[in-house]
């Protein structure tokens, strides 16, 4: 009998389902990367770039930062919104000096012409392309204020994305191509900041509270509550509630897609001829093994290892689904796996 793998790597499974041009939401990405080391996270995000999968941070809540940087982040957001960023900063401010330096860079030729020169092998055109495209970096960066990352760091990351995009350019619409790389690098630094700030845990708690309050108000009101009613009951802003609602809708959509992709249940009357195959026998063996577990143990394994299809859930996500703590889920999981191993000896 072949051995079952009870520790599927959630990131690898998700990557197999995604294809070039797809979008991966930041909340889902944080959940998939949660138990990975910083080095593995960097590798995983590199995989997204290589496969051409867009990192979508629209479902991340806005983050005004904390500690000493909070005031600076709020100031940058306000000034960027008013359109007078450099003028309002002190003369020796590093960001102001950098922006003034950028403003002194002379304008270069037409971007499309420069792109053609670059493709023909003119390496000097690469520098001119970067200079001509810096305004795109700044435009995108200003839109990212309020995401918990200082503008100077955003500009540096956006510039790295710009250079990466130039190096990966092989023809086509240059602006469209370069904007993707700029946005990808900006999204990556925002995601990493969110991960460091524990946004994943906050989102899980917020999603559970939102879902529970939605059900509670539905029962009390006898109708679907409005977003404003849920926000008021949870003492959060309507904007925050909208973030949770969007994330839940995305999760439900993924569940529907996963259910459609999952293999259909076999009809015993129509498939008697496969009962003696190794696959059928193996599946039967899994069911037999699971039947020896308690209902709670079985549910934990089903969620953790996607035994009914879909994507394996993290211990935290499983805990949220079952109303348990992370430590309880891990304890139940260990006990269940130990039982199964003993039965296979």
N, C-alpha and C positions, 0 to 999 in steps of 0.2 A: 504493500500500500504506500502511495506517495505521501510525503509529509505535507501538512498544511502550513502556510505562512501566516502567522497571526500578527505580524508587525509590518503591514504594508506601508510604504513611505507615501504619505498623503500628497506631498509636493509632486513626486514623480507621477502619481496617478492623475493628478489634475493637469499636469503638462501634457500627458498623453491625450487628454480630451480636448485641449485647446489647440487651435490651429492659427497660422499666420493671419493677422488682421483682426483676431478676436480681442476682446477687452477683458481684463481681470480687475475686479473691483478691489480697492485697497483693503476694505474690511475683510474680504475673503482671503486676500493675500496675507494679511497679518495673522489670520487664524492658521493658515497652512504653514507659515514660517515660525510659528510661536515656539516650538521646542527645538529649533535649530540654532547652532552656534552662529556668531557674527560672521565668521568666515564662510559658512555654508549659506548664510543669507545673501552675502555678496555674490556668491556663485549662482544662487538661484535667480537673483535679479539680472545677472548677466545672461542667464538662459532666456529670460523674457526678451531681452534685446536681440539675441541671436535668432530667436524664433519669430520676431516681429509682432509680439503680443503687447498691446497697449496697457500700461498701468493706469487705471482710472481712479483718481483720488476724490472724485466728486461725492462719494459717500462718507468720507472722513469728516467728522465734526470740526468746525473752526477751532483753532487753538491759539489763545492769546499769550501762551507761555506762562512761566512761573518764575519766582525769585527775581534776581537782578535784571534779567533780560525782559521781563514782562512789560515794564514801562517803555523800554526801547521799541519793542515789537508793536505796541499800541501807537507810539509816536510815528513809526514808519508807516503803519497802516493808514493813519489819519492824513499824513502828508502826501502819501502816494495817491490817496483818494482825491485830495484837493489839487493835485497836479503841480505842487510847488515844493517838491521833495528837497532838492539841493539847496534852494534859496533859504529854507528855514533851518537848515542844520548849521552848527557852528563852523567857523572857518577852518578849524583844524580837524574836523570830523573825518574819519577815514572814509566813510561812504561818500561824503561830499567831494573829497579830494579825488576819489576814484571816478565819480561821475563827471567831474570837471575834466579829468584826464581823458575820458572817453569822448567828451564833447570836442576835444582838440584834434581828434583823429580826422584827417581830411577825407572828404567823400571820394569814393572810387567810382569806377565805371559801372555800366549796366550789369546786373547780377547774372542775367541769362548769358550774356557774352562772356563774362568771367567764367561761368560754369562750363561753357564750351571750350574755352582756353585750357581750363583745368583738365578736362577730359582728354584733350589732345596731348597732355603731358607737360603743360606749363605749370611747374610747381610754385612759381611766384604768384600765380593766380589764386592759389589756396589762401595766402595771407590776405590778398585783396578781397576774396570772397568772405573771409571771416570779418574783416572790417566793415564791409558793406552790409553784413547781416547782424551786426551787434545791436541794431535798433530792435530787431525781432526778439533778441534775448531780453532786453529791457522791457519791452511791451509785455512779454509773458511773465517776467519777474514781478512787475507791478500788480498783475492780476493774482499773484500768489501771496500777497500780504495778508496777514491774519492766519497763516498756516503754521505758526510756531517756529519759523526759520527766519533768521535775520536776513535782510536784503543783500548784504554783502556776500553772505554764503550762497544765497540763491543766484546771484549774478555769476559767481565763480562756477557753480554747478551748471548753470545754463550755458556758460561759455565752454565748459568741457563737453557738453552735449553738442554744441555747435561744431567744435573741432572733430568730434567723433562722427558727426553727420557728414562733414566734408570728406573725411577719410573713407566713409562708406558710400559716397555718392558715385553711381555708375550710370547716370543718365535719368531722363524723365524730368518731372516738375521739381526744380531745385527747392523752391520755397516750401512746397508741401513736404518734401523729404526732410528738409532741415528743421522745420517746425516740429515734426514728429520726434526728432532726436532731442531738441531743446526741451520739449514738454516731458519726454521720458526721463531725462536727467533731473528735471525739477520735481517731477512726481516721485522719483526715487529718494531724493533727499528729504522730502516731506514725509514719505512713508517711514524712512529710517528714524526720523525725529519722533514720529507718532509711536513707533515701536519702543523707542527709548523712554518715552513719556508714559508708557503703559496704556495707550489708547485702546489697544485690543481688549484688555480686561474691562476698561470703562464701557466700551461699546457692548460687550457681552452683557454686563449688568444692566446697561440702559435698554438694550433690546428686550431683555427678559421683563424688565419693569414695564416697558411700553406694551408688550404683548399681554402681560397680566392685567394691566389697567384697561386695555382695549376690551378684553373679555369681561372684566368686572363691570365696566360701564355698559356694555352690551346687555348684560343680565339686568342691570338696574334700570336702564332706559327703555329696554325693549326694542332698540334699534341700534344701528351702527353709530357710534359716537363720532363727532367731528374731530379733526386734528386739534382744533383749538380747545375742545373739551378735555381731550387726553392731556394736552400740554398743561392746562390749568390744574388738573388733578395731580399731575406729577411735579408741579412747581418748576417747570422748565419752559423755555421759550418755544414759540411755534416753529422757529427755524430748527431748533434741536429735535423737536418731535418729527419734523419732516425728514430729517436725516435718518432717524430710526425707522420711520415708515418706509422710506426708499430701500433701506438695507433689508428689511423684512420682505418686501415685495421681490427684491432680487433673489433672496434665499428661496422663496416659494417658487419662483420661476425656475431656478436651478433644480429644485426637487422634481418639478414636473418634467423637465428635460431628462434628468437622471432616470425617472420612472419610465419614460418612453424608450430610453436607451437600454434599460435593464431587460434581460431575457424574459420572455413570457413564461408563465407557469405552464408546465406540461400537463396535458390531459391524459390521465392513466389509460382511458379507454382507447385513445388514438395512438398511444405510443408504447404499447406493450412490447413491441419488437426491440426497443432499446433498453429494456430493463436489465439485460445481462451485460451491457457494455461497461467498461471500466469507469467511464464518466458518471453513469447513473448510479453505479454501486458506490462510488466515492461520495456523491452528493447524499445518498441515503445514509452513508456512514456519518457525515457531518450532522444530519438531522438527528440521528440516534445519539450522537455525543451531546448535542445541545439539549436533547430531551431529558438528560440526567441532571441538568442544572436547574437552579431555582429560576423563577420568572425574572427576578431582578438581575441575576447573573446573565441570563440569556439576553435581556434587553441591553445591558452594558456592552456585551460582545457584538451584538447586532449593530449598534451605533458606532462603536469604536472601530470595527473592521468592515463596515459596509456589507454585511453578510446578505442583505437583501437588495444590494445594488446601491449606486450613488457614490458619494465621497466619504471616506472614513472621517469621523469627527475627532477632534482633539479631546483630551480628558475634560477640559473646561466646557466645551460645547456639549459634550455628553452629559455632564453634570447639570447644565442649564436645561436640557431636554427632560431629564428625569427628576429634577428637583433635589439634586444631591450636591455635595461639595466635591471639589476636585480630588481631595484625598480619599473620600469615600469611593469614588469611581475607580481610582487606581487600586484601592484595597480589594474591591469586589472583582476587578479584572484579574488581579494576581491570583486570587483564590480560585476563580473560574478556570483560568488557564492551567493552574496546578492540577485541578480535578481532571481536566481533559488529558493532560500529559500522563497522569497515572493510569487512565483508562486505556491509553494506547501502548503502554508498556507490556 
